[in-house]
Amino acid sequence: MRRALGLLATVALLAGAAAADPIEGTTPEPRSGTMLSALAPMLAKWIETSRDAAIAASALPSIQVMTVSEAADRLELPAVASIPVTVEDAPGAGRRPGGARFGTLVHAILADVPLADPSPGLIAKLATAHARVLGAIPEELEIAIETVGRVLEHPILERATRAALIGRCYRETPITYRTDASAVVEGVVDLAFEEESGFTVVDFKTDRTLELLEAGYRRQVQIYAAAIAAATGKPANGVLMRIV
């Protein structure tokens, strides 16, 4: 576009020179109409090319917005890869129904149950409400209640409970993270809590087998931790909590 404007300025100068009055006592030169006619197609071509390039550039997003799972699959994030992640097993009920609905039910109960007072009666009420919304069958409801009770006894959740008592525990928290790859990553953190050493970010997983997906899940929780570290200026580590 700058070259087109430069060419336009040149044409304007020539046009001005062509239109200027002759110097007194000299013979007027022929008008520069022939030169202007020759430059006009070049100018039109430059304008057309610049316009097409501008339209094509405007169609490309300057920033990509993606989910955490998409970023974990598609982006190389060296800074995120250094964040430590541990895998913790939280013993469930020892039996569990198949399908995604059961995992969704367990996640929903864990998101809502008060950590400071997870009484069996309250867990049952929350589980019943979520089961009704999800259309879960009685077997799924019964096993989900037992599973959540066992998960809350895990040392990680006990630490989260202590943090919750002093207002340093966050659940189902939306995050936005700007990466070095000009992408904005959005997601929701299952659980994060702050201690003296920094933040611990927990991602609950109810997959029957975690091994095949573990690498991707590790990257996801690393992104969550990186987002929290960037927002707070404090170190963060990740925990994959496998509910078995």
C-alpha positions in Angstrom: 0.0 0.0 0.0 2.9 2.4 0.7 4.3 1.8 -2.7 0.9 2.5 -4.3 0.7 5.8 -2.3 4.2 6.7 -3.4 3.3 6.1 -7.0 0.2 8.2 -6.6 2.2 11.0 -5.2 4.6 10.8 -8.2 1.6 11.0 -10.6 0.3 14.0 -8.6 3.6 15.8 -8.9 3.8 15.2 -12.6 0.2 16.3 -13.0 1.1 19.5 -11.2 4.2 20.1 -13.2 2.2 19.5 -16.4 -0.5 22.0 -15.3 2.0 24.8 -14.2 2.2 28.0 -16.2 5.3 28.3 -18.4 8.1 30.6 -17.3 7.9 34.0 -18.8 9.9 34.3 -21.9 10.1 30.6 -22.6 8.2 28.4 -25.0 5.6 26.2 -23.2 6.5 22.5 -23.2 3.8 20.0 -24.4 1.5 18.8 -21.7 2.5 15.5 -19.9 -0.8 13.8 -20.8 1.1 10.9 -22.5 3.2 10.2 -19.4 0.2 10.3 -17.2 -1.7 7.9 -19.4 1.2 5.5 -19.2 1.4 5.6 -15.4 -2.3 5.3 -14.8 -2.5 1.5 -15.5 0.5 0.9 -13.2 -1.2 2.9 -10.4 -4.4 1.0 -10.8 -2.6 -2.3 -10.7 -0.7 -1.3 -7.5 -4.0 -0.2 -5.8 -5.7 -3.5 -6.8 -2.8 -5.6 -5.5 -2.5 -3.7 -2.3 -6.3 -3.9 -1.7 -6.3 -7.7 -2.3 -3.4 -8.1 0.1 -5.1 -6.1 2.8 -8.3 -8.1 2.4 -6.4 -11.4 2.7 -4.5 -10.2 5.7 -7.7 -9.0 7.5 -9.2 -12.5 7.1 -6.4 -14.1 9.2 -6.9 -14.0 13.0 -4.1 -12.1 14.7 -4.8 -14.1 17.9 -6.0 -17.7 18.1 -8.5 -18.5 20.9 -8.6 -22.2 21.9 -9.5 -24.5 24.7 -7.0 -26.0 27.0 -7.3 -29.4 25.4 -6.8 -27.9 22.0 -3.7 -26.1 23.1 -2.3 -29.2 24.7 -2.7 -31.1 21.4 -1.6 -28.4 19.0 0.9 -26.0 20.6 4.5 -26.4 21.6 4.8 -24.6 24.9 8.4 -25.0 26.3 7.8 -22.7 29.2 4.8 -24.7 30.3 6.5 -28.0 29.9 8.8 -27.3 32.9 5.9 -27.2 35.4 6.0 -30.3 37.6 3.0 -32.6 37.6 2.3 -35.6 39.8 -0.3 -38.3 39.4 -2.3 -39.2 42.5 -4.7 -42.1 42.8 -7.8 -41.5 44.7 -9.5 -44.8 45.5 -13.1 -44.8 44.4 -15.8 -47.3 45.3 -14.0 -50.2 43.8 -16.7 -50.6 41.1 -18.0 -48.1 38.7 -20.4 -47.8 35.8 -19.2 -47.2 32.3 -19.9 -44.1 30.2 -19.2 -40.4 30.5 -22.3 -39.6 32.5 -20.8 -41.2 35.7 -17.7 -39.1 35.4 -19.7 -36.0 34.8 -21.7 -36.8 37.9 -18.6 -37.2 40.1 -17.1 -34.0 38.8 -20.3 -32.1 39.5 -20.5 -33.3 43.1 -16.9 -32.5 43.7 -17.4 -29.0 42.3 -20.2 -28.2 44.7 -19.6 -30.1 48.0 -18.4 -27.8 50.8 -14.9 -29.0 51.7 -15.1 -27.7 55.2 -18.3 -29.7 56.0 -18.6 -32.7 53.6 -21.2 -34.6 55.6 -22.6 -37.8 54.1 -26.1 -36.3 54.1 -25.1 -33.2 52.2 -23.1 -35.2 49.7 -26.2 -37.4 49.1 -28.4 -34.4 48.6 -26.0 -32.8 46.1 -25.5 -36.1 44.3 -29.3 -36.7 44.0 -29.8 -33.2 42.5 -27.1 -33.6 39.9 -28.2 -37.2 39.1 -31.7 -35.9 38.4 -30.3 -33.3 36.0 -28.1 -35.7 34.2 -30.6 -38.5 34.1 -28.3 -40.9 36.0 -29.6 -44.3 37.1 -29.7 -45.3 40.8 -26.6 -47.4 40.5 -24.6 -44.5 39.2 -25.9 -42.3 42.0 -25.1 -44.8 44.7 -21.5 -45.3 43.5 -20.9 -41.6 42.9 -21.8 -40.8 46.5 -19.4 -43.4 47.8 -16.7 -42.4 45.3 -16.8 -38.7 46.3 -16.7 -39.6 50.0 -13.5 -41.5 49.4 -11.9 -38.8 47.2 -12.5 -36.2 50.0 -10.4 -38.3 52.3 -7.3 -38.0 50.1 -4.4 -35.9 51.6 -4.6 -33.5 48.6 -8.2 -32.7 49.4 -7.4 -32.4 53.1 -4.8 -29.7 52.2 -7.4 -28.0 49.9 -9.8 -28.0 52.9 -7.3 -26.3 55.1 -6.8 -23.7 52.4 -10.5 -23.2 51.9 -10.9 -22.4 55.6 -8.7 -19.3 55.1 -10.1 -18.3 51.7 -7.3 -19.7 49.6 -9.1 -22.5 47.7 -10.7 -22.0 44.3 -13.0 -24.4 42.4 -14.4 -24.4 38.9 -12.5 -21.2 38.2 -12.3 -19.9 34.6 -8.8 -19.1 33.4 -7.4 -17.2 30.4 -3.8 -17.7 29.4 -1.8 -15.8 26.7 0.9 -18.1 25.3 4.1 -17.3 23.5 2.6 -18.7 20.4 0.1 -15.7 20.0 -2.8 -17.8 21.3 -5.3 -17.2 24.0 -6.2 -20.4 25.9 -9.4 -20.6 27.9 -10.5 -23.3 30.4 -12.0 -24.0 33.8 -9.8 -25.3 36.7 -11.3 -28.1 38.7 -9.5 -27.2 41.9 -6.6 -24.9 42.9 -5.4 -23.9 46.4 -2.7 -21.8 47.8 -0.1 -22.7 50.4 3.1 -21.1 51.6 5.0 -22.7 48.7 2.6 -21.6 46.0 -0.4 -23.0 44.2 -1.4 -26.6 43.6 -3.7 -27.2 40.7 -5.8 -30.4 40.6 -7.5 -31.9 37.6 -9.8 -34.8 38.4 -9.9 -37.7 35.9 -12.3 -40.5 36.0 -11.1 -42.4 32.9 -10.9 -46.1 33.4 -7.4 -46.2 31.9 -5.3 -43.1 32.1 -2.1 -44.3 30.5 -3.0 -43.8 26.9 -4.1 -40.2 27.6 -1.7 -39.3 30.4 0.7 -37.2 28.3 -2.1 -34.9 27.0 -3.6 -34.6 30.5 -0.3 -33.6 31.9 0.0 -30.8 29.4 -3.5 -29.7 30.2 -2.8 -29.4 33.9 0.5 -27.7 33.2 -1.4 -25.0 31.2 -3.8 -24.5 34.0 -0.9 -24.1 36.4 0.9 -21.7 34.1 -2.2 -19.6 33.8 -2.5 -19.3 37.6 1.2 -18.7 38.0 1.0 -15.9 35.4 -2.1 -14.3 37.1 -0.7 -14.4 40.6 3.0 -14.2 40.2 3.4 -17.3 42.4 4.8 -20.7 41.5 2.3 -23.4 40.7 2.4 -27.2 40.3 -0.1 -29.6 38.8 -1.7 -32.8 40.1 -3.6 -35.3 38.0 -6.0 -37.0 40.4 -7.1 -40.3 39.0 -10.3 -41.6 40.6 -10.0 -45.3 40.3 
